[in-house]
Amino acid sequence: MSAGGGGENPFANFFKLSEIGIAIGVIGVILMLIIPLPPSLLDICITLNIAASVVIILISIYIKNPLEFAVFPTLMLLTTLFRLAINVSTTRMILLHGDEKNSHGDPIGAGHVVPAFGKVVVGGNMVVGLVIFIILIVIQMLVITAGAERIAQVAARFTLDAMPGKQMAIDADLHAGLIDAEGAKNRRREIERTADFYGAMDGAGKFVKGDSIAAIVIMLVNLLAGIVIGAVFKGDKFDGIMDILNTYAILSIGDGLSSTLPAFLISTAMGIVVSRAASDADLGRDVVTQVTAQPGALKLAAGFMGVLALLGILGLFAMPWIPFSALAGVFWYVATVIEKQSAVVEVAVEAQQEETKKEQKKKPESVVQLMQVDPISLEVGRGLLSLVDPNQGAKLLERVTSIRRHIAMEMGIVVPGVRFKDNLQLKPNAYVIKIKEIEMATGEVMVNQFLAIGPEDKLRNLRGTKTVDPTYGLPGVWISPEQRGDAERLGCMIFDPVSVIATQLTEVIRSNAADLLGRQEIQALVDNVKKTHPAVIKELIPDAMSLGEVQKILQNLVRERVSIRDLVTIMETIADNVHVTKDVEILTECVRVALSRVICRDYMNNEGIINVISLDPQVEQLIAASIQRSEVGSFLALDPNLGQEVLTRLGESINQLQEQGLQPIILVAPQIRPAFRKLTDRSFPNLVVLSWNEIAPKVNVNSVGMVSL
């Protein structure tokens, strides 16, 4: 014994000899088929068979999962073989020594257990004994064994069909990091064991069915052969044909029952095992818990029993009313007690939940959760709650899903979820859009009305509340649904409140896409590319560039509304040029050149022409001479007066383009494009700055103005 308190397992040596013991047992069963057994040893074997079947059925009741008794199919084969060996030995004893009796005239040639079974069951009537024996065999074969076998067949088929899906689920959990390699291995092994178990149980049912048929044949053989032997060879030891018939009937039926009873118990255990799903408790606890979980059903059963009892009392139905009324009272009492306990438990659970909520609010973790910053949030006044309430349609929630999908297809980024909040401090019809808790846009909409946008001279003909489009600043009027047709005939654009909010939210997301593109989002995009193009990522990250440097390049692109959906081209371009320079701005320009077709596609008209403002060569030279580079990047050291004059001339050209209905685009030399973009970003945030290198082949450029000093 070890020095610890646990000590050694007292059955350790027994477990070590178990394999040898089973082998010896199988050989012993084979010997039983050949060597006659003395009556006392035969009684021990029959008793052991009955005891083993009782243990097996009790184990089947107490297990929580069928795999806890995975040895059951093999055990069924061994017990069936043992039972058949006992039948052979008993048949030998009945036919050889069935004539031996004690002083009371009871047969003892086949031991004491077999005649005891036969005498008790027969009860002095051989026909009764045969009928009871046949009934037990029929119940075992047609009801229990057939049902259990069918359940095992269906379970085995479903288990095999579900294996590919379960294997894929395990692989998904493994790749997601929810389980480790050892956990995945164990779960795969459990799936294989489940399939093997139900397949084995399907075949093991044949053992029990065959054993039942063998029991009938053996019983008939014992009876008929015993009658022939008693009448022909040992007639002098019996008091006539009835004594012979009675003696061999008792022994034959006793033999059949002593073997059928264990088979009946084992087939019942088989039905229990294959019909149980995995549970956290044994069968008894599950039955009590689940049956008593429905007190209403017990009350209905009590009412039914009470009606039958009342019919018996009134003499309308020849039924004993006492047991029915007693059961009705018991069912009603149990249901009432369960309902009271459930009510007490619910009150206790609610009190515990309230107490838990109070404790959680006091914990530091709850404060940490409050400190979390939402990437995108939309706060609405109380008048707009119907737009985000799931019980009232939540039209805005559905539109946000479409916005996220549209942004993903347009810009190649995954937009975080939008957090909706009610803000009673806002006006009833007002809303606020925030990016990382910073207010980016506000607006007001009228529920159940439409926003009509168009020229002011046409809007004067509409009755409603004058306003300004919150997204683009265009004049508009909130009109009633009845005026929608009039507004459409006037050529106005019509928007419902959800569309107004969704349009502004989309524009805010586009304008702040760079701020939403953090390292975690970049990592998700990189992982997605890695699934299909692992070589590209392996070459670039992390050996050539860090994730943060890639993030800065992608942020530079989306800040100017360049789609990063083609991440493979972007990563390959960075990998091609990173060995020449690691300057983020220069690498961004290289990527823009590689994406020239994507960039030009967004700005050219149907004829393949891009209308642009050009920059005077003298101005380009002045800007190029003012660019200074340092370790942290390049910056523009331009004379303030000169810079202001450039912006003034640029503003005049932009106004001319907008008057023509054209998008403001300026075309500059490649070497000054980043610096010029920084110069104009604050004054003209919507200005598109392109370089000559970004003009794709077959795209024509039409200069409609020039910025000069």
C-alpha positions, 0 to 999 in steps of 0.5 A: 500500500502506498503512503497516500490515503487512497491505497491500492484498488483491492480488485487490482489483481482481479482485473489483471487476471480478468482476461485469463478468467474470461478465456478459462470461462469460455473453455469451461462453457465448451466443456459443458457441452461435452462433459456431464455435470453433477446436479450440484454444479448444474444448480450453481451454473443455473443460479449464476446465469440468473444472477448475471442477468439480474446484474446486467439489467440493473446496470442498464438502468443505472448507466447514463450513456449507452457507451458506458456499457459498450461491452454489452453486445459481447456480453450478450454473446457470452451469456447466450453461449453459457445459457445454451451450454446449461440447456445441453447439460440439463437436457442430458441430466433430464434424459439420463436421470429424470426418473430419480425422485426423492422420498416425497416423489419429486424428481431430483435427477436434474438438480434442485433448481430445474424441478423447483421452477417447473413445480412452482410454475406448473402448479399441478397442471402441465397445460398451464405450465406450457401456456405460461412458458409459451407466453414468456417466449412470445413476449420476449421474441415478438415484443422486447427483442424485435423492438430492441433490434429495430431500435438498434438498426435505426440508431446504427443507420442514423449514427453512420449517416451523421458521422460525416457531419459530426466529423466536419463539426469537430474539424470546425471546432478544432480550427476555431480553437474551441478544442485541442488536438487531443479533444478532437481525437477523443470526440472522433473516437467517441463517434466511432465507438457509438457507430460500432456499438449500435452496429454490434447491438443490431447483430446481438439482437439475433443472439437473443432471438435465436436463443428464444427459438432454441428454448422452445425446441429444447423444451419440446425435445426434452418433453417428447424424448423424456416421455419415450425414454420413460415409457420404453426404457424406464417404465418400471420406475413410474406409476403409469403414463401420467406419472411419466408425462407429469415428471418430464413435463415438470423437468422440461418446463423447469429447464425452459423457464430457468433459461428463458427468465435470464434471456428475458431479463437480458433482452429487456436490458437490451431494449433499455440500453438502445432506447436511451439517449445520453443523459446526465442521470440514471434511468430512475431519476430521469423517469421520475424527473420527467414524469413529475415535470408535468403536474397538469398531466397527472391532474388530468389522469386523476380526473379520468380515474375519478370519473371511472370510480364515480361510474363504479359507485353509481353502478353504471360501470362494473368496475371496482371503484376503490382502487380507481378512487385511491389512484385518483387521490394519489395522482391529484396529491402528487400533482398538487405537491409538485405545483407548490414546489415548482412555485416555490422554486420559481420564486427562489430562482427569481430572487436568486437571479435578482440577487445575482444581477445586483452582485454583477453590477457591483463587480469590477467586470461589469464596469469593464463591460461599460467601458467597451466602445462600440465601433458604430452606434445609432441613437434614436429618440423615442419617436423612432423606436418603432424603426428598431423595435423587433415587435414592430417590424424593425425595418431599420435593422433589416436595412443595416444588414443590407448596408453591411453587405453592400459596403463589403461588396463595394469596399471589401471591408467587413463592417462591424455590427451597429449598436442601436440605443434609445436616447431620451435626451434627443428630440423625439424624431432625432437620431445620432450616428456615432463612430467609436462613441464620437458623434459623426452625423445627426438628423431628424426624420418624420415617421409615417411621412416621406422626404421629397427632394428636388428643386426649390421651385418645385418643392413650393407646390408641396405642403409639408415641413421644409427641411434639408437632406441630412446626407447631402444638404439638398432642400427637401420637404416632409410630405404625407403619403397622400402627396407622394403621387404629386411629388413624383409627378413634379420630378422629386425624389421620394425617400421613406424615413428608413431610407434617409437614415440608412443613406446617411449611415452608409455615407458615414461608414464610407467616410470613416472606413479607415477608422473601422479597419483595426488590426483585428479586422485586418487579421480576419481579412488576411486569414480569409485570403490565407485559406485560398492563397497561403503562399501570398501571405506566407511571403509577406506576413510577418517576415517582410511586413508586420500586420500594423504596416499592412493595416496602414496601407489598407487604411490609406486606400479606404480613406480615399474610397479605394476598394480593397476587395481584391486583397490578393492583388494588393498583397502580391503588389506589396510583396513585390515592392517591399524589398525595395522600400518599406515606406507605407506611402510609397507602397500605397501608391504602388498598390493604387497603380496595380488597382488602376482599373478598379479606381478608373471604373468608379470615375469614368462615364459610359464612354470610358472618359474621366473628366478631370481638373489638371494642375499647372506644371509650374504648380506641380514643380513648386509642390514637388520642391516643397516635399520633405521626407523623414524617417516617419514619412513625407510632409509638405513644407509649402509657403502658407500664402502660396498654399492658400492661393492654390486652394482658392484656384482649386475651389473655383475649378471645383465649383465649375465642375459641380455646376456641370454636374460632374464629380470633382477629380484632379489629375496630378503627377505621381510623385506629388499625389500623396502630398497634394492629397494631404494639402486638399484633404481638409478643405475639399474632403470629397475631392478625388486626387488621381495620378497619371500612373493610375489611369488604366489603359483604354481610359481617356482623360478629358481636362475641363479645367486647370489650376494655375497661379 
